């Protein structure tokens, strides 16, 4: 199937969203991680818990995502995968800031590979406080067309990067997450994410073809940033890039680990990583 034909004439206009940063979402995510509240300055990437979309229930599709949306490509039987992104931090966000987010489509590129025909969508978000850009973010998504019950093609959208498997006690910075169903439920609630792959076992196995509940890609990326946040809190993150390599599933521990100035990775211990990333400091 040539998914590029469905993109003809699809050119969504940019959109602005305005909201004020409050303390509760950050405190709630810290509780999910069994960590103390972060205070008035949002840690890198914790802006994901703010300026959330809240579609009406009637607007949701069979996968739990909105059936239609400004930046959702008009594909039949659309299935979404979060592929990665890049965040540049010019100044931190703080509790009480009034933030304007400008979102736009950068590109929509159809490709065909081992996992079939897919469309790769890149979005850009600028976050402004007082007219100044404080965050500049790009997000990559991969979309495929898969009718219910059809076996999904693997590997995932992102091509694997040659990063050695993470072994317990091998690296000095280590954080372990136990992603059980309550953790996935709480993260879905924090991000207002209704995608059924994170909470609906019959759906995720019978329709999407995964072996179990899928750990959120954003949660994996945030786990990478827990490494510098916990082990080098004096260092200020200026840029963070990350790439989702393969799914992680509920019931299997996730180990995030790194050398102090090396690449970041997280996944099941002893296996190839589910997510890799790198940090640049000021």
matplotlib code that plots the C-alpha trace (Angstrom):
import matplotlib.pyplot as plt

x = [0.0, 1.4, 0.5, 1.9, -1.3, -3.3, -1.0, -2.1, -3.4, -2.6, -1.0, -2.2, -1.7, 0.3, -1.5, -0.9, -1.8, -1.5, -1.5, 0.0, 2.4, 1.2, 2.9, 0.7, 1.8, 5.4, 4.7, 2.6, 5.3, 7.9, 5.5, 5.3, 9.2, 9.3, 11.3, 10.9, 9.0, 11.2, 10.4, 9.6, 11.9, 10.6, 13.2, 14.0, 11.1, 8.7, 6.8, 5.1, 2.7, 1.4, -0.6, -2.3, -5.0, -8.3, -10.6, -14.2, -14.8, -16.8, -13.7, -11.6, -10.9, -10.9, -7.2, -8.0, -6.3, -8.4, -9.8, -8.9, -6.5, -4.6, -1.3, -2.6, -2.1, -5.3, -4.3, -6.8, -6.5, -3.8, -1.4, 1.1, 4.6, 6.6, 10.1, 12.1, 13.0, 15.2, 14.9, 16.9, 16.6, 17.3, 15.9, 14.0, 10.2, 9.0, 5.8, 3.6, 4.9, 2.3, 3.5, 2.6, 3.3, 3.5, 3.2, 3.7, 4.3, 7.9, 7.5, 5.5, 7.6, 6.3, 8.8, 8.8, 11.1, 11.2, 8.2, 6.1, 4.8, 5.0, 4.7, 7.2, 5.9, 8.1, 6.5, 8.1, 7.0, 8.3, 7.6, 7.6, 7.5, 7.1, 7.7, 11.0, 11.6, 12.6, 12.2, 12.6, 11.4, 11.1, 9.2, 9.2, 6.3, 5.9, 2.5, 1.4, -1.9, -2.9, -6.4, -7.5, -6.1, -3.4, 0.1, 2.2, 5.6, 8.7, 11.3, 9.9, 10.2, 13.6, 16.6, 18.7, 21.8, 24.8, 24.8, 26.0, 23.4, 23.2, 24.3, 23.5, 26.3, 28.3, 27.9, 28.1, 24.8, 21.8, 18.1, 15.6, 11.9, 9.4, 6.8, 3.8, 0.2, -0.4, 2.7, 1.5, -2.0, -0.6, 1.6, -1.3, -3.4, -0.6, -0.2, -3.9, -2.9, -5.8, -3.8, -5.1, -1.7, -0.8, -3.8, -5.9, -4.4, -6.9, -6.5, -2.8, -2.3, -5.3, -5.4, -1.9, 0.0, 2.2, 3.0, 1.8, 1.2, 3.6, 5.6, 5.2, 8.0, 7.9, 8.3, 11.4, 12.8, 12.1, 13.8, 17.0, 16.9, 16.7, 20.3, 21.8, 19.0, 19.9, 23.6, 24.7, 22.1, 24.6, 25.0, 22.5, 21.1, 21.1, 20.1, 18.7, 18.2, 16.7, 15.6, 13.2, 14.7, 12.3, 9.2, 9.4, 6.7, 5.0, 6.3, 9.9, 12.2, 13.7, 17.3, 18.6, 22.4, 25.3, 28.8, 28.9, 29.8, 28.7, 25.5, 22.4, 20.4, 17.5, 15.9, 15.6, 18.9, 21.2, 19.2, 19.6, 18.2, 14.7, 15.8, 19.1, 19.9, 22.6, 22.8, 24.7, 25.4, 26.0]
y = [0.0, 3.4, 5.6, 8.6, 8.9, 9.7, 12.7, 14.6, 18.0, 17.4, 20.6, 21.4, 24.9, 25.8, 26.2, 28.1, 26.9, 29.0, 27.7, 28.4, 25.9, 24.6, 22.5, 19.4, 17.5, 17.6, 16.6, 13.7, 12.4, 12.6, 10.5, 7.9, 7.7, 7.6, 10.8, 14.1, 16.9, 19.0, 22.5, 25.5, 24.7, 22.0, 19.3, 18.9, 17.4, 17.6, 20.2, 17.1, 17.1, 20.5, 22.1, 18.8, 18.2, 17.0, 15.8, 14.8, 11.1, 11.0, 12.1, 9.0, 6.2, 2.5, 2.7, 5.3, 8.1, 10.9, 9.6, 13.0, 15.7, 18.6, 16.7, 13.2, 12.0, 10.9, 7.2, 4.2, 2.0, 4.4, 3.0, 5.3, 4.8, 7.5, 7.4, 10.0, 13.7, 16.5, 19.2, 22.4, 24.2, 28.0, 28.7, 26.6, 26.6, 27.5, 26.9, 30.0, 30.7, 31.5, 29.5, 29.8, 26.7, 27.1, 23.8, 23.1, 20.3, 20.1, 17.1, 14.0, 11.4, 8.1, 5.2, 1.5, -0.9, -4.3, -3.3, -2.2, 1.1, 3.9, 7.6, 9.5, 12.8, 15.4, 18.1, 21.2, 22.9, 26.3, 27.2, 30.9, 32.8, 36.6, 36.4, 34.6, 31.0, 29.0, 25.5, 24.4, 20.8, 18.4, 15.1, 12.2, 9.8, 6.8, 5.8, 2.6, 1.3, -1.9, -3.4, -5.0, -8.4, -8.2, -9.1, -6.0, -5.7, -5.5, -4.0, -0.7, 2.5, 3.5, 1.6, 0.1, 2.0, 0.0, 0.4, -2.4, -4.1, -2.7, -5.2, -4.7, -2.9, -2.3, 1.5, 4.1, 5.9, 3.5, 3.9, 1.0, 1.3, -1.5, -0.7, -2.6, -1.8, 0.8, 2.7, 2.7, 3.8, 6.7, 7.9, 7.7, 9.8, 12.3, 12.8, 12.4, 9.5, 7.2, 5.0, 1.5, -0.2, 1.0, -0.4, -2.7, -6.2, -7.8, -4.9, -4.6, -8.4, -9.0, -5.9, -4.3, -7.6, -6.8, -9.5, -7.3, -3.8, -1.3, 1.1, 4.7, 6.0, 9.4, 7.5, 5.8, 9.1, 10.7, 7.8, 8.6, 12.1, 10.8, 9.8, 13.3, 14.7, 12.3, 11.8, 15.2, 17.7, 20.5, 20.1, 22.1, 20.2, 22.4, 19.7, 16.2, 13.9, 10.4, 7.6, 4.8, 1.5, -1.2, -1.6, -2.3, -4.2, -4.1, -6.7, -6.5, -4.1, -1.2, -0.3, 3.2, 3.5, 5.6, 6.8, 10.4, 11.8, 8.9, 8.0, 7.2, 4.0, 2.1, -1.3, -4.7, -5.6, -7.7, -6.9, -4.4, -1.0, 0.2, 3.8, 5.6, 9.2, 11.9, 15.0, 18.2, 20.4, 24.1]
z = [0.0, -1.0, 2.0, 0.3, -1.8, 1.4, 2.1, -1.0, 0.1, 3.8, 5.0, 8.6, 9.7, 12.8, 16.1, 19.4, 22.9, 26.0, 29.6, 33.0, 34.6, 37.9, 40.4, 40.6, 37.5, 38.4, 42.0, 40.6, 38.3, 41.1, 43.2, 40.3, 40.4, 44.2, 44.2, 46.0, 44.4, 42.0, 43.3, 41.2, 38.2, 35.9, 35.1, 31.4, 29.5, 32.3, 30.2, 28.7, 31.6, 30.6, 27.7, 27.1, 24.5, 25.9, 23.0, 23.6, 24.2, 21.0, 19.0, 20.0, 17.5, 18.1, 19.3, 21.9, 20.0, 18.5, 15.2, 13.6, 14.6, 13.2, 13.0, 12.6, 8.9, 7.2, 6.9, 7.0, 10.1, 11.4, 14.1, 15.7, 17.1, 18.9, 17.3, 19.1, 19.3, 20.1, 22.9, 23.1, 26.4, 26.3, 29.7, 32.3, 32.7, 36.2, 38.1, 37.5, 34.0, 31.4, 28.4, 24.7, 22.6, 18.8, 17.1, 13.4, 10.9, 9.7, 7.3, 6.4, 4.6, 3.3, 3.3, 2.6, 4.4, 6.2, 8.4, 5.4, 4.2, 6.8, 7.1, 9.2, 10.7, 12.3, 14.5, 15.9, 19.2, 20.4, 24.0, 24.8, 28.1, 27.9, 24.1, 24.4, 23.2, 26.2, 24.7, 21.1, 20.5, 17.6, 17.8, 15.4, 14.9, 12.6, 11.3, 9.6, 8.2, 10.0, 10.0, 13.3, 13.9, 11.2, 12.5, 12.8, 11.1, 13.1, 13.7, 15.0, 13.0, 14.2, 13.0, 15.8, 16.9, 17.8, 21.6, 23.8, 25.9, 29.5, 32.1, 35.8, 37.8, 34.6, 34.6, 37.4, 36.7, 37.1, 37.6, 37.6, 36.8, 37.4, 34.7, 36.0, 34.9, 37.7, 36.6, 33.0, 34.1, 36.2, 33.3, 30.9, 33.3, 33.7, 30.0, 29.2, 26.8, 26.0, 23.6, 24.4, 24.0, 27.5, 29.4, 27.3, 27.2, 24.8, 22.4, 22.5, 21.8, 19.6, 17.5, 17.6, 17.8, 20.7, 23.4, 26.2, 27.5, 26.0, 28.1, 26.9, 24.7, 26.5, 29.9, 28.5, 27.3, 30.7, 32.4, 30.5, 31.9, 35.4, 35.1, 35.0, 37.2, 40.0, 39.6, 38.3, 39.6, 39.4, 35.6, 33.4, 30.4, 27.2, 24.7, 24.8, 21.8, 22.0, 19.7, 20.4, 19.2, 20.2, 22.5, 26.2, 28.0, 31.4, 33.8, 32.7, 34.7, 32.8, 33.6, 32.5, 32.7, 31.5, 32.1, 33.4, 29.9, 27.7, 25.8, 27.7, 27.2, 28.8, 28.4, 29.9, 31.6, 29.4, 26.3, 23.5, 24.6, 24.0, 24.0, 23.5, 23.9, 24.4, 26.5, 26.0, 29.0, 29.2]

ax = plt.figure().add_subplot(projection="3d")
ax.plot(x, y, z, "-o")
ax.set_aspect("equal")
plt.show()
